[in-house]
Amino acid sequence: MPDDQRQAFLERLVSGTAAHLPLAPGIQVRAERAGNRPGLALHVAREALQAGQLQRILERRFEQALAFDGCFVYLDAQDMLVIWHALPASNSTLDRTLSQMLSLALLHALDVVSNH
């Protein structure tokens, strides 16, 4: 994902505009509310998951609880893997939050090392 696409997505997210960013076939990040809390959700379609990936994600979430604090992992009604995180209080940490979610999902290759 080019860094400018990611930055534009994050700017739309902060402004409250509907935002989504396709990362790969079956994988996208989008703005998503949980109750009344705005958040960021990484969606991975069942067909985009690798064998054993869901189990490894759940194990990492609980074994490294502090590193992935704030990340909630679940399957939605369409059987998609979702990793949700509330929007951080500081917009400057939003990029890091997205990187944290991609790391938890074992999708490092889709992350952009940002120079911000």
C-alpha positions as a Python dict, from the first residue, in 0.01 Angstrom:
ca = {
    (1, 'M'): (0, 0, 0),
    (2, 'P'): (152, 332, -98),
    (3, 'D'): (216, 566, 194),
    (4, 'D'): (8, 849, 39),
    (5, 'Q'): (-302, 624, 16),
    (6, 'R'): (-258, 527, 380),
    (7, 'Q'): (-213, 891, 484),
    (8, 'A'): (-523, 1000, 291),
    (9, 'F'): (-721, 720, 457),
    (10, 'L'): (-603, 824, 804),
    (11, 'E'): (-693, 1187, 732),
    (12, 'R'): (-1047, 1088, 625),
    (13, 'L'): (-1076, 872, 936),
    (14, 'V'): (-975, 1159, 1167),
    (15, 'S'): (-1215, 1401, 995),
    (16, 'G'): (-1506, 1164, 1058),
    (17, 'T'): (-1562, 1098, 689),
    (18, 'A'): (-1657, 745, 587),
    (19, 'A'): (-1325, 579, 517),
    (20, 'H'): (-1206, 243, 391),
    (21, 'L'): (-876, 125, 252),
    (22, 'P'): (-840, -199, 54),
    (23, 'L'): (-503, -358, 132),
    (24, 'A'): (-522, -683, -66),
    (25, 'P'): (-796, -908, -206),
    (26, 'G'): (-1029, -987, 87),
    (27, 'I'): (-845, -753, 327),
    (28, 'Q'): (-947, -397, 410),
    (29, 'V'): (-937, -140, 687),
    (30, 'R'): (-1231, 88, 754),
    (31, 'A'): (-1388, 321, 1003),
    (32, 'E'): (-1632, 128, 1219),
    (33, 'R'): (-1827, 215, 1531),
    (34, 'A'): (-1869, -21, 1825),
    (35, 'G'): (-2171, 112, 2008),
    (36, 'N'): (-2105, 484, 2033),
    (37, 'R'): (-1724, 454, 2007),
    (38, 'P'): (-1556, 534, 1677),
    (39, 'G'): (-1288, 289, 1580),
    (40, 'L'): (-1070, 135, 1318),
    (41, 'A'): (-1148, -217, 1193),
    (42, 'L'): (-926, -453, 997),
    (43, 'H'): (-1144, -702, 806),
    (44, 'V'): (-1000, -1023, 663),
    (45, 'A'): (-1232, -1244, 457),
    (46, 'R'): (-1231, -1613, 544),
    (47, 'E'): (-1085, -1697, 202),
    (48, 'A'): (-795, -1455, 263),
    (49, 'L'): (-693, -1624, 590),
    (50, 'Q'): (-403, -1864, 585),
    (51, 'A'): (-433, -2203, 753),
    (52, 'G'): (-390, -2160, 1129),
    (53, 'Q'): (-378, -1780, 1108),
    (54, 'L'): (-683, -1721, 1329),
    (55, 'Q'): (-544, -1947, 1602),
    (56, 'R'): (-204, -1774, 1590),
    (57, 'I'): (-372, -1431, 1609),
    (58, 'L'): (-574, -1530, 1915),
    (59, 'E'): (-269, -1682, 2083),
    (60, 'R'): (-62, -1367, 2017),
    (61, 'R'): (-341, -1141, 2144),
    (62, 'F'): (-347, -1315, 2481),
    (63, 'E'): (21, -1403, 2515),
    (64, 'Q'): (126, -1046, 2432),
    (65, 'A'): (-163, -866, 2600),
    (66, 'L'): (25, -541, 2661),
    (67, 'A'): (162, -517, 2308),
    (68, 'F'): (-187, -556, 2160),
    (69, 'D'): (-384, -372, 2429),
    (70, 'G'): (-704, -227, 2288),
    (71, 'C'): (-731, -474, 1999),
    (72, 'F'): (-1049, -680, 1997),
    (73, 'V'): (-1055, -991, 1777),
    (74, 'Y'): (-1378, -1153, 1661),
    (75, 'L'): (-1560, -1311, 1368),
    (76, 'D'): (-1849, -1103, 1231),
    (77, 'A'): (-2183, -1225, 1095),
    (78, 'Q'): (-2023, -1286, 751),
    (79, 'D'): (-1755, -1504, 916),
    (80, 'M'): (-1486, -1241, 849),
    (81, 'L'): (-1202, -1196, 1093),
    (82, 'V'): (-1222, -848, 1246),
    (83, 'I'): (-962, -675, 1457),
    (84, 'W'): (-1115, -358, 1603),
    (85, 'H'): (-946, -81, 1797),
    (86, 'A'): (-1101, 240, 1930),
    (87, 'L'): (-967, 552, 1767),
    (88, 'P'): (-677, 667, 1981),
    (89, 'A'): (-712, 989, 2181),
    (90, 'S'): (-421, 1136, 1987),
    (91, 'N'): (-440, 1144, 1609),
    (92, 'S'): (-62, 1121, 1600),
    (93, 'T'): (-79, 759, 1722),
    (94, 'L'): (-334, 647, 1462),
    (95, 'D'): (-65, 530, 1218),
    (96, 'R'): (98, 326, 1495),
    (97, 'T'): (-240, 176, 1590),
    (98, 'L'): (-292, 58, 1232),
    (99, 'S'): (57, -94, 1231),
    (100, 'Q'): (-20, -268, 1561),
    (101, 'M'): (-337, -420, 1414),
    (102, 'L'): (-157, -542, 1101),
    (103, 'S'): (115, -691, 1320),
    (104, 'L'): (-140, -876, 1530),
    (105, 'A'): (-304, -1011, 1213),
    (106, 'L'): (37, -1135, 1093),
    (107, 'L'): (5, -907, 791),
    (108, 'H'): (338, -726, 825),
    (109, 'A'): (387, -728, 448),
    (110, 'L'): (84, -496, 408),
    (111, 'D'): (220, -240, 652),
    (112, 'V'): (404, 71, 539),
    (113, 'V'): (694, 182, 750),
    (114, 'S'): (603, 544, 789),
    (115, 'N'): (852, 828, 817),
    (116, 'H'): (608, 1060, 994),
}
